[in-house]
Each structure stands twice: as structure tokens, then as C-alpha cells.
Amino acid sequence: MSGSDTSRLFLYPIEHSNGFISRTKGVFSQLGYSIAPLKQLFRIGNITRRKHNAVVLNWYEDQPYRRGLHGIKRWVFIAGFFISLITMRLFSANIIWLRHNFKPHNASGPTFLFNCITGLMQRVSHRTVTLEVTDAIEASLVKHPLYQSDDQLAEFFQQTVNRPRIIDYLYFGAIKPYKRLDALLEVWPPAQRLRIMGYCSQADYTQKIQQIIAQRGLSVEWENAFVEQSLLEEAVANTRFVIIPHDDGAMISSGTFYMALSLGANVLCFDSHFARTKAKEFSFVQILDKQDLGSQLAQLNYTSAGLVVEQAVRHYGDRAVKESWRDVLEKPV
């Protein structure tokens, strides 16, 4: 099925604080699709036009793990969730499940319920796609968009290219246990400055981080608060190295990675499949050794911001992302 005046794409979620959704909606529009929220799919009239209806599901498998769902309310929600999946093929002949994570972040680990959900979604979806190559999931590949369009990135880069990058090391993003900021702080050299930008909503994990900083006497700057997007952009554009210490298997892809390279920062990761893949592909990605971090930081190679942005646009620019989605959406089911 190809995008046309009669082709609609039902998207979940239709809005999200994560910029990935707005960027991807732009790609679907360029491919000729009329975009609508998923809830509109389940209208009787869509049964007869199912061949013209595409569906793209993001984070749909996480729905039963929403915060605030408890008791009977949660089980009623889960029942409705399964009904939506079971009936979805009545309304669409091209259902694409974009799988972002290996497990829901609000759950402690894989559960019987989650295994049931993912098993059903694999059967319901005509195609599963991921944003990175992974041996753990049989899927097609689409490319993660950059933080902004090619033109916007070029304009922003011209405004910041001559500024000195005054932040040596930056960790940013929502602070959650699976992202392993604690593991980074446990081995971070006490005298080396590190800036942290992000909010931690879990009191016990916040306390753990603060204790590590205090006990080890770390030179860390962190205000536990939400960060305005403009301030975060400026900080990343002023940074030499962004650090992503996630454990192996904690994620399929990383929005932090794509924002960092969009704004010209080099990237440092703990060892993982994601890190090894990106380090093979890009000179500006390097893998940290937890056992010898202090000496390694002093010997890091640095790739200029201009070269980082050039490689970012070449691999993940507007055209590359659009063509990757065209291949998936128009491939015969």
C-alpha cells in the first residue's frame, strides 16, 4: 500500500512529549498519508476500507503498565486493550508495530502478562520494525530521525559552530534506574567535573544518586528538576562528550544518542550491543572501560562538531528516514 489521497495512517500515540512522534508524523505526511489517532480506526466504516488503512504502533505494549492503573480499573483497561488488538485486523490490512524497548520501563522485568502482550502483538502486526538492528527481535529496520529537520539543524549549527564547547562531560534525560546513572557515578573520577541535566521522579533512586555523589566526593553539578528544552539544547550544543551508561539489553535505541549527534556532541557509552554497533559505525562514539575510566578519559579521541553533524545528516537525515519508512509502508504484506 502506498501513500495517496485515500490512504490513512492511524498513529499511536498521536502526540507525545518525545520529539520522535512529531518528527515521524512529518515523514508520514511527506509520504502522502493522512494521519489520524488510533482510536478513530475502530469505526465501522473502516472495515470496508481496511486495505487503505495503515497503523503504526509506538509503545503500545506498555499501555497496561501505565502509572495510576490499579485494582479493577487496571483489569478493565487490560481487557479493553486486548480487545483492541484482537479486532485491529478487521480495520487495517497494514499494521506496523514499532518496538522501542525490550520490556516496559514501569515494570521490574519481563512478566507473564508482558509475554502474552508481545506474543499477541507479533501475531496481529503485519510487520514488526525496530530503530536499531538487534538479534533479540526479528524485525525490519527504520531509521531514527534526528532531533530536528536538516534545515533546522543547519541553521542551529551555524549559530553555535564557533562557540567553545565549555562542558566536557554531560549526562542528560529523564533519570531512571535502567539508564544506570548510579553505575556511572560509582566509577566516575572524583576530580573530573560532570554535569547532569534531568529529573528523577523516584525518591529512593534520587536518594541513592545523592548518596553516591556525597560519599565519593564527586565534582557533579545536578539540580533534580525538569529542564526547559531550550536550555537543554544550548547545553548539548556546548558539550564535547555526552555519556550514555545504559546496561546491555536495557534499550533497543536511545533518543539521547540522536539528540547528541544532532547537535554535534561526541558520545561515550558503557559496553553494550548498541554501543558496539555505533562505535563500529562512527568515530565519535567510544566505549568506556569501567575499570580504568580515569586514564581513559584523559586519552579520548575527539571528533569535531562539524564532522559529527555531517555524518548524522548523511546517515539519519530527512531523506534517509523517509526512504526507510517508504520501504516498510509500501512493502507488500
Long-range contacts (C-beta under 8 A, 24 or more apart in sequence): 1-51, 1-52, 1-54, 1-93, 1-94, 1-329, 1-330, 1-333, 2-31, 2-32, 2-329, 2-330, 3-28, 3-31, 3-32, 3-33, 3-329, 3-330, 4-32, 5-32, 5-34, 6-49, 6-52, 7-32, 7-33, 7-34, 7-52, 7-53, 7-54, 8-33, 8-34, 8-35, 8-36, 8-52, 8-53, 8-54, 9-33, 9-34, 9-35, 9-36, 9-53, 9-54, 9-55, 9-56, 9-329, 10-35, 10-36, 10-37, 10-38, 10-40, 10-41, 10-53, 10-54, 10-55, 10-56, 10-92, 11-35, 11-36, 11-37, 11-38, 11-55, 11-56, 11-58, 12-37, 12-38, 12-55, 12-56, 12-57, 12-58, 12-59, 12-60, 13-37, 13-38, 13-58, 13-59, 14-38, 16-58, 18-255, 19-147, 19-255, 20-58, 20-144, 20-145, 20-255, 21-58, 23-145, 23-146, 23-147, 23-148, 23-149, 23-321, 24-56, 24-145, 24-325, 26-149, 27-145, 27-318, 27-321, 27-322, 27-325, 28-56, 28-325, 30-322, 31-322, 31-325, 31-326, 31-329, 33-329, 41-88, 41-91, 41-92, 42-84, 42-87, 42-91, 43-91, 46-91, 46-92, 47-90, 47-91, 50-89, 50-90, 50-91, 50-92, 50-93, 51-93, 53-91, 53-92, 53-93, 53-94, 54-92, 54-94, 54-95, 54-96, 54-329, 55-88, 55-92, 55-94, 55-95, 55-96, 56-96, 56-98, 57-95, 57-96, 57-97, 57-98, 57-121, 57-125, 58-98, 58-100, 59-100, 59-101, 60-97, 60-121, 61-97, 61-99, 61-104, 61-114, 61-117, 61-118, 61-121, 62-101, 62-104, 62-105, 62-106, 64-113, 64-117, 65-104, 65-106, 65-107, 65-114, 66-106, 67-106, 78-113, 81-117, 82-120, 85-120, 85-121, 85-124, 86-120, 86-124, 88-124, 89-124, 93-126, 93-333, 94-126, 94-127, 94-329, 94-333, 95-124, 95-125, 95-126, 95-127, 96-125, 96-126, 96-127, 96-128, 96-129, 96-328, 96-329, 97-121, 97-122, 97-124, 97-125, 97-127, 97-128, 97-129, 98-129, 98-130, 98-131, 98-142, 99-128, 99-129, 99-130, 99-137, 99-139, 99-252, 100-130, 100-131, 100-252, 100-253, 101-251, 101-252, 102-136, 102-137, 102-249, 102-250, 102-251, 102-252, 105-176, 105-178, 126-333, 127-328, 127-331, 127-333, 129-328, 130-252, 130-253, 131-252, 131-253, 132-252, 132-253, 132-274, 132-277, 133-277, 134-252, 134-273, 135-273, 136-249, 137-252, 140-327, 140-328, 140-331, 141-324, 142-321, 142-324, 142-325, 142-328, 143-315, 143-316, 143-320, 143-321, 143-324, 144-253, 144-255, 144-258, 144-316, 144-321, 145-258, 145-316, 145-318, 145-321, 146-258, 146-261, 146-262, 146-312, 146-313, 146-316, 146-317, 146-321, 147-258, 147-259, 147-262, 147-263, 148-262, 149-318, 150-313, 150-317, 150-318, 153-262, 153-263, 153-309, 153-312, 153-313, 156-233, 156-237, 156-263, 157-263, 157-264, 157-305, 157-306, 157-309, 160-237, 160-238, 160-263, 160-264, 161-264, 161-305, 161-306, 163-237, 163-238, 164-238, 165-238, 165-239, 165-240, 165-265, 165-305, 166-238, 167-195, 167-235, 167-238, 167-239, 167-240, 168-192, 168-193, 168-239, 168-240, 168-241, 169-193, 169-194, 169-195, 169-239, 169-240, 169-241, 169-243, 169-268, 169-297, 170-194, 170-195, 170-196, 170-197, 170-235, 170-236, 170-239, 170-241, 170-242, 170-243, 170-265, 171-195, 171-196, 171-197, 171-198, 171-242, 171-243, 171-245, 172-196, 172-197, 172-198, 172-227, 172-232, 172-235, 172-236, 172-242, 172-256, 173-197, 173-198, 173-255, 173-256, 174-198, 174-199, 174-200, 174-201, 175-199, 175-200, 175-205, 175-206, 175-209, 175-224, 176-200, 176-202, 176-205, 177-202, 177-205, 178-246, 178-247, 178-250, 178-251, 179-245, 179-246, 179-250, 180-245, 180-246, 180-247, 180-250, 180-270, 181-209, 181-245, 182-208, 182-209, 182-212, 183-245, 183-247, 183-270, 183-290, 184-243, 184-245, 184-270, 185-209, 185-212, 185-213, 185-216, 185-218, 185-220, 186-212, 186-216, 187-290, 187-291, 187-293, 188-216, 188-218, 188-220, 188-293, 189-293, 189-294, 189-297, 190-216, 190-217, 190-218, 190-219, 191-219, 192-219, 192-294, 192-297, 193-219, 193-220, 193-221, 194-218, 194-219, 194-220, 194-221, 194-243, 195-220, 195-221, 195-222, 195-235, 195-239, 196-220, 196-221, 196-222, 197-222, 197-227, 197-231, 197-232, 197-235, 198-227, 199-224, 199-225, 199-226, 199-227, 200-224, 233-263, 236-260, 236-263, 236-265, 237-263, 237-264, 237-265, 239-265, 240-265, 240-266, 240-302, 241-265, 241-266, 241-267, 241-268, 241-300, 241-302, 242-266, 242-267, 242-268, 243-267, 243-268, 243-269, 243-288, 244-268, 244-269, 244-270, 244-275, 245-269, 245-270, 245-288, 246-270, 246-272, 246-274, 247-272, 248-272, 248-273, 248-274, 249-273, 258-312, 258-316, 261-308, 261-309, 261-311, 261-312, 261-316, 262-309, 262-312, 263-305, 263-309, 264-305, 264-306, 264-308, 264-309, 265-305, 265-308, 266-300, 266-302, 266-303, 266-308, 268-300, 281-315, 282-311, 284-308, 284-311
